[in-house]
Amino acid sequence: MGEPAELGYAPNAKIAGNKRLSISFAESPPRTHRQTSFDPEILRKASVILDDPLTEATGNMHDIRPFGDKKTIRGTAAREKRGTFKKVSSEFRKTFKRSVKEQQVDASVGRDPEAAAPRRSRAASWKELRAASVESGKKFWRRMSTQRETFRMSRVSQYAGRISKPANAYIRWNLLFTFLIFLFLSSCIWIPCIPAVWKFSLEIVIIIHIVLHLLWFIAIFNALRYTWKLLRFRSHVIELNKVENPHGLIVKHLVGICMYKEPIPLIKETIDSIASQPSAKDKISVVIGMEEGTPDKEKAKADLYARYKPIFERFIVTFHPKGLQGDIPGKCSNFNYASRMAVKALRSDPEYPLDKPGKQVELLVTTGDCDSVFGERYFDALEEDYWKVSEKDRKSTVWQSPLFYAINLHKSPFFVRVTGLLRAFFMIGYLIPWNINTMSIFSLTLDLFEEGEYTHPGYQMDDIIALIRWSLAVRRKCVIRAIPVATLSGPTSGKNYIDEWYEWARQIRRWTIGAAEVFHYFAIKFFRLPVSVSISFAAKFVFYYGFLLCIASPYGIIAPFVTPAMLTATGKPVQGLVIPSQNVFTWIMLGFLGLMYLEFLMVFIINRICERTFPNGARDKTNFFFDIFHWLMSWPTITMYCLVELVAFLEITVRGKSVCSHSASKKDNLVAPVVSALPDRMEV
């Protein structure tokens, strides 16, 4: 393919013929109110070289205005839609009238003008009118389809940031999330004070515990079911040449990996796991999204390009520029930019079959982390399941691989390892079967990816928010289908025990703040989805991120002590309608604690069984005695996890939107652990 593909800003861009467009505030022609899609400040910073596929068709560069996120310019977009609709409606009426006149002229040819016109039946007249209207309708929709494809091509080529909507930084829907959490957590205090309810106080605490443990057993059942699928798939033979493909559809892959300051050996391990996939040279393209501030980025780019260009069908490196309007630092904005530029490069490549005449190509887009190891046969398994889904449902399906945080897990402290085991268990126990959200590594069609405007560059948890955005794009429920291939990811890591603790807490804080921001995003889009879909998703999201991960463990500690104390303080007997005394209540609570440890034991067992499906024979090398110790420390770990989440919810409540940013976790210890006495940074 020649020189390395580098897509980004050019500081001194100039117009070069009619095939390249230089957007510059100084050189741009006067703009009407419909052309102000960008803040002029972003255009003053630097010019952008853009290969414009519409220039040759229009013959005028200035007919194509810069593209901003269509959902963020609602006033202008609405006016344009109304104007377009009126114009198309007028054209439709004219076309219809013209076709009727043409039919009348054709019918009159060869007839004596003095002869009386033959009378036609009303049925024949309606038949002609219906035929004319059908043909006009076909022309109309063909024209609209062409305009839509043209717009899609232009918006990819012309991306230079998005205009953020004005929003209150403090009064946000995550306040409702925080309120529900603390209302439920404090219920053991105020329920005993309600005159009509205090008699049921002890029973209410027990019922809540029963519900939580029933949901745990559901997760165990789901996890065992997916574990069985992983084990069974090891001996499964994939035969892609036998799938039903009557239209000769070609399936290609685009994999995006983003990096900032991560170690190059770690990135190479991730890319190597993609390169080892079958037929990587024939169907897999990779885009590496670096930040403009990545240290030694040119050297890293040259190194990666020289090593991997011969291995993949296409290998692209992009530099995410600083200062794009609407972007926040992090993977969300980096991958949004890199994927747009990669799709643009593939479409403009004359040798790549995407959107070329006579070629039917389905491009599956996969996102991954820089510390991931893709499972063996990941892309073949993805293709096999792709052909099992109907053509209609493919446009609303996201494929997720079960993720295990097992890279160097045996070297991690107990709180890091327990958290990693729990997260892997929750993925196959709740996230995938309950269709809550994707996580880290997942795949989807390019059509769905573009309908959802790629990834949102202003929300740090691009994986949690993804399913909501794409469901809104297609106005229906998007579903998650599991790929029965295990994928590995790295846990948090630090240079020493203190640094490990700090990185662990910082990661939990980031997840929590991201989940709160996603809840805000979902709340403002609530009525754009079918009500049943919105209510179902809200219930599952609040349960998982609010109750299970945030207050379940603290409530199990506080309620058994606070509820009897409040009954005593208000002069009421410590008993219920069924519970005869406080001693019986205490023993029941201890039984729930024992049940919790039984559930933690199942988490450890399931993770051990799944090790047999890990890529490259990877194993968690933690010995038996440490396993016992970590199992005993599971309850304290999840309790600390919940406390960090509670603090994070309070932080976003007080500080608002300003805390919503993506601060990347350190990955150095996943490659080469370094002994140090103190952590090298303590920023939040």
N, C-alpha and C positions, 0 to 999 in steps of 0.2 A: 504493500500500500504506500510505499514511499516514506516521506518524512513523518515524524510523530504528529498525531493529531492533537493540536492544542487549541482550545476554544476559550476565548476570554476577551478582556479589554485590550484595545490598542490605543496607546496614549496619543498618537499623532495620526489619526485616521483621515483619509481624504477620499473623495468620490472617485471611483475608477470605473468609468463606463456605466452601462445600464444593468450590470449584473451584481453590483455590490452597493450597499446602501450605508452611508455614514450618517449616523444620527448625531447631530451636534446642535446645541442651542443657538450658537452664533450663525450656523449655516442653514438652519431650518427655515422654511418659508413662514409667513404669518399664519397663525392657526385660528380656526374658528372655535366656537365653544364646544363643538363635537370632537375636536382634535386634541383637546388638552387631557390626554389620558395619563400624562406623567407630570410629576412635579418638576419644573424646570431646573431645580437645583441638582437633580441627579444627572441631568444632561450637561450641566456645566462642569461636572467633575472630570469626565473623560468621555471620549467618543467610543462608539461601539461599531466594530466591523461586523456586518451582518450579510450573509448570502441570502438574497431575497428571491424566492422562487416566483414571486408575483410580478417582478419588474418587467420581465419579457412579455408577459401577458397583457399588462396594462400600458406599457410604454412610458409610464410616468412614475418616477420614484415617489413623488410626494402624494400620490393617491393612496399610498399605504401609510397609515398612521401607526405610531408605536403602540405596542400592545401592553396593557396593564391587566391585572386580574379582573375579568369581567364581573365577578361578584362583588368587587369593591368599588365599582363606579356605577352604582345602581341608577342614579338619576340619568346619566348620559346613556347607559345601556337601555333603560326603559324608553327614552325618547327615540333611540335608534330602532328599537324593536317596533314601536308604534309606526314610525316612518316607513320601515321596511314592510310591515304588514299592509299598510295602506297602498304602498307602491305595488306590491305583489298582487293585492286584491284587484287593483285597477287593471294591471296587466292581464290578470286572469279573465276579468270581464271582457276586455278588449279582444283577447284571443278567442274567447267563446263566441262573441258576436261575429268576429272575422270568419271563424270556421263555419258558422251557420250560413253566412252570406256566400262563402265559397261553394258550399253544397248546393245552395239555391242556383248559383250561376252554372255550376256543372250540370244541374238537372235541366236547365233551360237551353243548353247548347244543342243545336240540331233540331229544334222545335220551331214550327211556324209561329212567328211573333203575333200574327193575327188570330191564331187559333186560341181557343179558350184553354186556360191552364187546367190540367187534369186534377180532379178532386182526389185528395188523399184522405185516407181514414185517420182518425185521431190517434190510433195505435201506431200507425206508421210514422206520424209526426213525432210522437214521444220517443219512438225507437231511434230516430235520427238525432233528436236532441240529446238523448242519453249517450249515444255513441260519441257525439261531439264533445259532451262534457267529460266523458271518461278520457278521451284522448287529450283534452286540455289539461285535465288533472294530472295525467302522466307526465306531460311536459313540465307542468308546474313543479312536481316533486323531483323530477330529474334536475331542474334548474336549482331548486333549493338544496339538493344533495351536493351538487357541484359547488355552490356557494359555501356550504358548510365545510367541505373538504378544503377549499381554498382558504377559509378562515383558520382552520386547524393548522394548515401548513404555515400561515403567516404568524400565528401566535407563538409557534415554536421558534421560528426564526428570529422574532423580534423581542424576545423576552429580555427585559432589563430592569426587573424588580416589579413590585406591586405596591399600590397605594393602600395603606392601612386605613381602615375605617376609624373615625373618631370614636373613642370609647372611654368610659369612666374607668380610671385605674384602680378604684377601690370598691365601688358599688357594682359587684359582679355576682353571677349566679353561684360561684363557689362559696359565697356566704351561706346560701341555703344548705349546701353540702356540710359545711362546718356546723351549722345549727343543728342539723339532724343527728350528727355524730355526738355532739355534746348533750343534746336532749336525751338520746338513748343512754349514754353513759351515766348521766345523772339520774336516770329513772329510779335507781335504787334508793335515792334520797327523797324524791318528791312523791313517789307512789305511796309509801307508808303514811304520808300526811293527808291523803285524800280520804274524806270520811267514808264514801261508799265503796272504796276499793281496798282499803288497808287490810281487810280480812283476807284478801287474796295475795298479799305481798309475797309471801314465801312461795306460793304456787306459781306466781308470775315469773320469779327468778328461775324456778325449776323448768318451767315450760320453755323459756328462752334458751336454756342450756340444752334441752332436748332437741329443739329445732336446729341449733348450731351443730350438734353432734350428728343429727340425721343428714345434714348437708355435708358433713365430713365423710360419712359413709357413702353418700352419692359420689363424692369425689374419688374415693377409693375404688368404687365399682368402675367408674369411667377410666381411671388410671390403669386398672387391671385389664380392661378391655383394649385400650390402646397399646399396652405392653404386649398383649397377645398378638396384635396386628404387626408390631415391630418384629417379634420373634418369627412369626410365620412368613414374613416378607423376605427374610434372609435366604430362604431356599426357593423363592419365587423366581421364575424365569420371565423376563420382560421381552416380549416379541412385538416391537413397534411396527415391523413390516407386515403384520397380520391385522392391523387395525382397519376399520372401515373408513376409507377416505375417498369418497366418490368424486369430490371436487379437486383432488390433487393438491390439497392444502399443504404448504411447507411451514413447519414449526421451527422458529429460531428463538434464541435466548439472548437477552441483554442483562448482564449482572453488574450491579453498581456497588462499589465499596468506597467508603469515604474515610479520610484520614486527616489528622492535623499534626500532632507531635508524637504519634505512636512510633515505636521502634520499627525500622524497616524489616528486620527478620520476622517480626510478628505478621506484618502485612504479607510477606512472601509466603508464609505458612498458609495463610488464608487463600491466596491466589493459587498456590500449588494444589490445594484441595479442589479447586475448580478445574485446574488444568488436568487433573487425573481423571476427570469424568469422561465417559465414552464419547467419541466423536466431538471433542472440544474444538478441534480445528475446523470442523464442517458447520457447526451450528451455534457456537457460543461466542458472543462478543462481551468484552469486559470494559467498563469505564471506571477509572480511578479518579475520584473527586478529591483534589487537594485544596486546601485553603491558600489564599494569596500570601498569608503570613506563615506558611509552613517552612520551617528551617531547611535550607539547602534543597528547595523544591526542584530546581532545575537538575541538580545531580540525581536526586531520587527519581525524577521523571525519566531521565536518560537511562538510568540503571534498570528500572522496571520495563521500559519500552524495549531495550535491547534483549532482555531475558524472555519476555512473554509475547512479543509481537509475532514470532514464528509459531507460537503454540495455539493461539486463538484465531478465530475467523477475523475479528477486528479487535484492536486494543487501543483505547482512547484514554488520554489523560487530560483533565480539565483543571483550571485554577479558579476557584470561586472568588470573585472580586469583593473587596470590602466596600461597604457603603451602598450596596443595592437597597433601594427603599423597600421597607416592609420586611427585610430579612433580620433575623436574630442570629447570633453566633451559634453554630452547632450543626449536627448532621442533617437536621430538617432542611435548612436553607442550602447547605452544600449539596445534598443529594437532589434537591429540586433543581438547582442550576445544572449540575452534572448530567442528570438524566435528560433534561431538555436539550442540552448541547449535543449529547450522544445521539439522541433520536434525530436531531437536525443533521448530524454528520452522516448517519446511516441513510437517511432519505436522499441526501445530496450525492451520495456515493453512487456513481453510475453502474458499478459492478455488484452492488448489494440489492437484492430483489425487493426490498420493502417499498410498497406503493409504486411498483413499476408496472407498466402495461403488460398484460398477459401473465402476471405472476400473482398468485394468491398466497400471501405470507401472514402467518399469525406470530407476532413477536410477543413472547412472554417475558415480562420484566421481573427481575428478582433483586431484592435489596438484602444486603448482608452487612455485618459489622466487621471491623478490621481485626477482631480477635476471634473470628469464627472458623470452624473447620466443617466444610460441607460434607454431608454424609455421602458414602459411596453410592453411586447410581441415583443421586438426587434428581438430576434433570431428566433421566429416563423415566423415573417413577412419576415425576411431574407430568411428563408427556403422556404416559400411560393413563393417568387419572384424567388428564385433559380430554382424552378421547372418550372417556366414560360419561362425561357431562354433556348434556344436550347443547346444541349451538346457542340457544337462547340463554341458558343458565350460565354459560361461560362468561358472559358479559357482566355477571354479578357474583362471581366466585373468586375467592382468594385462597390460595394454597399455603398452608403453614406446616413446617416440619417441626416435630417435637424437639425442643431445645434443652440440652443438658449442660449445666455449668460445671464442667468436669476437667477443664484444662488446668493442670497442676493443682487440683483441688486438695490433694493430700498434703500440700505444703501450707495450706491456709489455716488460720485459727478456727476454733470451733464455731464462732458466730458467723464467719464467712461461709464455712462449709455447710452448716445447718441451713443458712439462708439459701444457698445454691441448691441444696436438695429439695427444700420446700418449693422454691420457684419452679423447678422442673416438674415436681409433682402437681403443682397448681395449674401448670400449662395443660397437661393431659387430663387433669381432673376437672378444671373449670373453664379455662380460657377457650380452648378449642371446642369441646362438646357444647358449651353454653353460648358459643358465638359472641364472646364479649369483646375481644380485640386480638389483633395480631401482635407478634413480639419478635423484634430483631430481624429474623430471616423469614421472608415470605415472598410469594410470587403471584402475579396477576397478568391479565392481558393488557396490551398497550392501549386498546380501546377504552377499557375501564380506567386505566391510569390517566389517560388524557381527559376523559370525561370528568374525573375528579380533580383536574388541574394539577396533576402530578402530586407532590407533597406540599403541605402547607409550610411556607418558610417562616411563619410567625409563631408556631406552636412547637415547643421543644420535643414533645413526645410524639414524633411522627408516626410511630407504630401504633400507639394507642388510639390516636385520632383518625388513623387511616380508614378504618372500616366505616366510621360515621360519615366521613367526607364522601366516600365512594357510594355509600347507600343514598346519600342526598343527591348525588350526581345522577343516579339511575332511577331515583324515586321509588325504590323498592329495597327490600332487605337483602343485603349482601351476606353471603354465607362463607364460613371457613371450612375448608376440607383439609383433612390431615394427610400429609404425605408420609407413608410408613417407612421413613428413613430418619434415623437419629442424626442430629447435628449438634456439634459441640460449640460451646462459647466459654469465654474466660470470666471468672468471678472478679470481684474487686480485689485489688492487690496494693500492697505498700512495701516500703523498704524495711520496716520493723513493725513491732506489735502496735505501737502507738499510731503509726501511720496507717496500718491495716484498719484499726478501729475508726480512725477519722474518715478514710475512704469509704468504708462500709456505711457509716452514718450519712455521709454526704450523698452517696448513691440513693439511699432510701429517701432522703429529703428530696432529691431531684425527681424520683418516681412519683412521690406524693404530690408535689407541687404541679407536676405535669398532669397527673390524674385530675386534680382540682381544676386546672385550666381546660382540660378536655370536657369535664362536666359543664363548665360555663359555655363552651362552644356548642355542646349538645343541647343545652337548655334553650339557647337562642334560636336553634334550628328545629326545635321539638315538633312544631306543627307542619314542617315540610315533608315529614314522613307519615305514612299511615299511623293512626293513633295507636293501634294495637302493637305495631313494631316499636314505636317510641316508648310506650309504657313498659313493654317487656324488656327492652334494652336498659331503661332507666332502673328498673328493679334489680336486674342482674348486676349492673355497674355499681350501684350504691351498695348492694350486699357485699360484692367482692372487695372493692377498694375502700369502702367505708366500714362495714361491720367486721368482715373476716380479717382483713389486714390491719385494721386500725383499733377496734375496740373490743374484739371478742376476748382476747386474753386479759386486758385490764379489767373488763367487766367481771370475768370469772374470779378475779382476785378481790375486787372491791365489794361486789354484791353480797357474798356470803357473810361479810363482816358489817357492812354499812346498813343493810336492811334490818337485821335484828337490832342494831344499835339505835336506828331511827324509831323502831317500834317501842323500844324501851324508853327513849327520850320523850316520846309523846304520850307515855303512860298507857300503852296498849300491850296486851299479852303477846309474847313471841310465839305465836302459833297461827295456823291457818285452818281452813275448813277441812283439809286432809292431813296436813303436817301437824302432829300432836304437840311437838316440843322443838326447842332449838337444837337439842342433841341429835334428833332424827334429821333435822335439816343439815346439820354439820356433816353427818355421815354420808348423806346423799351428795353433798358437794365434794367430799373426798372421793366418792365413787366416780364422779364426773372427771376429777383430776386423773384418776387411774385410767379411765377410758381415753382421755386425751393422750396419755403416754402409749396406749395401745395403738392409737392412730398414728402417732409419730413413728412407732416401730414399723408400721406398714409403709410409711414414706421411705424409710431406710431400706426395707426389703425390696420394694418396687424399683428403687434406683439401682440397687445391686443387680437385680435381674436384667434391667435394661442395659447394663454395661456390656452384655454379650452382643449388642447391636451397634456399639460405638464404632466409628470409622477408624481405620488403621490399627485396630486392636487396642485402642486406648483403654485404660483402666484407672479407676480410683484406687490408689495404692495405700489408702489408710488401713492400718492394721486393726485387728479385732478389738484390742483394749481401748484404742482411741475411738473406735466405733461406739463402744459402750459409753464412754465418757461423753461423746458428742450427743448420743441419744438422751442421756440424762440432762444435758444442758439445752435440749431443744425447747423446753417450756420457758426457761429464762431468756433464750435467744428471741423467741417470737414475742415475748413480753417487751423486751428492749426495742424490738422492731416497731411494735405498736406505739410505744412511747415516742420514738423519733417521728413517727407519722403524726401523732397528735400535736407535737411541737411544730411540725411543718405546716399543718393546717392552720394553727394559730398565727404562724409567721405570714402566710399568704393573706390571712384575714386582716392583719395589721398593716403590712407593707404593700399589699396589692400587687399589681401587675409588675412592679419593679423587680420582684424576686424570680420572675419567670424567664430564665435563661438556661442554656445548656452548657454546663461546665464539665468538660470531658474528664472521665476517670483515668487514673494512671494505669498503664498496661506494662510498664517496664519489667515488673517482677514476673510477668508471665513468660518472659523470654530468658532473662538473665538476672536472677535475684542479686541485689546489692546490699551488703551489710552496712547499716548506718545507725548512728546513735539517735538522731533526731529526724523527724520528717522534713522534707525539703520545701514544703509549702503548707500554709494553714489557712488559705483563703476559702471562702464558702462558695 
